[in-house]
Amino acid sequence: MNLLRTAPLAAGMLFAAEGHSAGSSAPPSAADFILSGVSLEQSSYKGEPAFRMTMPSEAIQDPQKEKLADRDFMAWLPLDFGNGVIEVEVASELVENAPAYARGFIGLTFRIDRDGRFESIYLRPTNSTANDQIRRNHSIQYVAYPDHRFDRLRQESPEKYESYAELDLGRWIQMKIVVSGDRAELYLDDNPRAALIVSDLKLGAEQQGGVGVWLESGTVAYFRNLKVTPAP
């Protein structure tokens, strides 16, 4: 994945399915995003205008043939984001005949560079309501693509980059990530306490790049009100 175009990051740049981008009278469309292996359309969810994102059925991983891993399926904006705040509302459903390991994977990617590297914090909504406490503890995940995916981080630093949160399939979840240097904090649903704190972002404090919404196997993703505010 290579950066196709670049754009300066204006303060308070807002991309919302039902809104307008900063400095523009035209509402954003799917054409504003670079698509990495996904399809994106303007749709609605729970009666609200939203983007709908899916991956091809043939891209769903088969654990009998391959090792499950975080990949780069996402819709992203070619910004020059380094530090600041990213906000979005997301919701996920499972595709028909979703594999048993599907979790409703959905999240944010940021600092996406020309080489396709990025930081990410994503959600596993079905883990939040599982009867297995270990699964519940893996409701939120930080990764850095491509060298620090969930399996490596879980092996090298168990529990450090994962946490529990109250999540559900089929409802809007507000995500806010505050990024400063090599630190990122995730806040959910207007809770003033961070749900996950990452104090050593693997791509380093100087990393900059785009911002996007990510999904993995078995997910139909919806998102709205994507807002990127750079640090002053």
N, C-alpha and C positions, 0 to 999 in steps of 0.2 A: 504494500500500500504506500503510495507516494502522495505528497501534498500537491494538489492540482492547482490551487490558487491560494493567495493569502489576502487577508483583510486586516486593517487596523482595528484594535479593540476600543470602541468608544465607551465612555462611562455609562453604565446602566443600560447596555445593549440588551433589548428584550425581544425574544422570539416566542410568540404565543400563537397557538392555532386560531384563537379568536381575537387577537390583538394586532398591534402594529409594531414594526421594528423601529428602533430609535432613529429619528431623523427621516422617516419615510412614511408616506401616507398609504402605502400598499401593504396589505397583510402578508406575512411570510407564507411561503409555500414549500412543498417538498423540494423544489428546485434550489432552495437556499442551502440545502444540506449536501455534503458529499456522502455517498452511500458506499459502505464497505460490506459487500455481500448480502445486503438486505433490500427489501422493498419498503417504500414509505409512501403513504397516502394521507391526505387530509380526510378525516372521518369524524366520528363522534363516539363518546363512551359515557355511559351513565347520564345521557342527556346533555353532555357538554362537548363542544367542539374540541377535537384532539387530533394528534397524529397517530396513525396506526402503523406499526412496523412489524415485519415478519422476515424470517429467513426461509430459503427454499427447503422443502421437505427432504431433499437428498443431502442437505448439509447437516441434518441432525445426526449427531454422533452415535455410532454403534459400538458399545463397550465390548462386544464380542470380536470386533475387528480393529479397534483402536483404543488408545488410552484417552480417557476423558480429560480435557484440558480447556482452560480459558482461551478463547480466540478473539478475533477482531471484527466481529459482526456488529456494526453500529452505523448510525446516521450522525454526522458530525459537521460542525461549523468551522471553517478555516480561519480561526482567530489567532491572535498572538497573545494568548493568556499565560501569565506567569503566576501572579498572586492576586487574591481577591476572593469573591464569593460567587458560587454557582448555585442556582436554585431551580427546581423543576418539580412538577407533580407527575408521578408515574403510576401506572396500574398494569397488572399482567394477568393473563389467563393462560391455561394450558391448551395446546393444540389438540385436535382430535387424535386419539391413539398416541398420546404423548408417551415417551419412554418412562420406565419406572423411576429413573434417576432425575427426571425433570422436576424443577423446583420453582418454576416461574421466574427464572433468572432475569433480572433487569437492574440497570444501574447507570451511573455516570462515568464518562471517561474525560480526562482533561490533560492538558499539556501534550497533545498529540503532535508529534514532530514529523519532519519530512521523511524520516526512515520508518514511520509507522509505529514508533514506540509511544507508549502512553501510560499514565497512571489511571487507576480505576478503583472505585468503590461500588460494589453492587449488592443486591438483595437476593435472598432465597426465601420468598414468602412462605412456602409450604413447610420449611424447617421450623418456623416460628410456632406452628401449632402441632408439631409432631409429638408423639408420646415418648420419643427417645430424647433424653436430655442432651446427649452429645450432638445430635442433629440440631436441637434448639440453640445450642451454643454457636452454631455455624450459620446463623440467620443473616449476618452481614459479613462481607468479605472485602479486604483490600488486596489488590494485585498490581504488579507493574509488568506490562507486556513488552517484550516477549520472555524475558529471562526470569521473572519472579511471579510464576503463576501459583494458583492456590495450593497445588500439591507440594511444591518445593517449600513454600512459606510454612505450610502446616507441618512439614517434616523438620525443617530447620528451627522454627520458632513456634511450637505448638501454642495455639490460642492467642498469640500476640496480635495477629492481624484479622481476627474474627471476633464476633460478639453476638449476643442475643438481642433481639428487639421484637416488639409487638408488631407483627406484619400479617397481612392476609392477601390471598388472591382476590381479584375482583373488586378492589376498592382503590380510591386515590390515596397515594402515600406521598407526602411532601418530603423531598430531600433537599437539604442545604449543606454544601461542602464549603468550608472556609479554609483557604489555602494560603500558607505563608512560609516561604523558604522550603525547607524539607519537612514541613508539618502540615497535616490535613486533619480537620475535624468534621465528622458527619453529625448533622442534627436531623431528627425526624419529626414530622407532624407538629412543628412549632414548639417542641420540647426545648427548654433552655439548656438542658444538660446534653452533652455530646453522647451519641450512641456508640461511636467508635473514634478513637484518637490514634493517628499514625504519626509518630515523631521522627521517622526516618524514611521519607519517600525515596524509593530506590533509584529513581532517575536523577536525583539531586536537586538542590535548591535553585539552580540556574535554568532548569528545564522550562521550556515555553512551547506553546502551540495551541491547537484547536481544542474544542469542547464538544462532547457528543453524548448521545444516549445509546446504551449498549444492551444487547440481549444474548442469550445462549439457547441451546437446544430445547425445543419443546415449548417455547414461549411465544405468545402473541402479546406484543408490547404496545402500550398506549402512553402518550405523554403530552403535556401541555405546559404553558407558562414557563418556558426555559429562559432564564434570565442570567446574564453574566455581568458581574460588576467588578471591574478591576480595582485593585488597591490604590489609594491615592498616592 
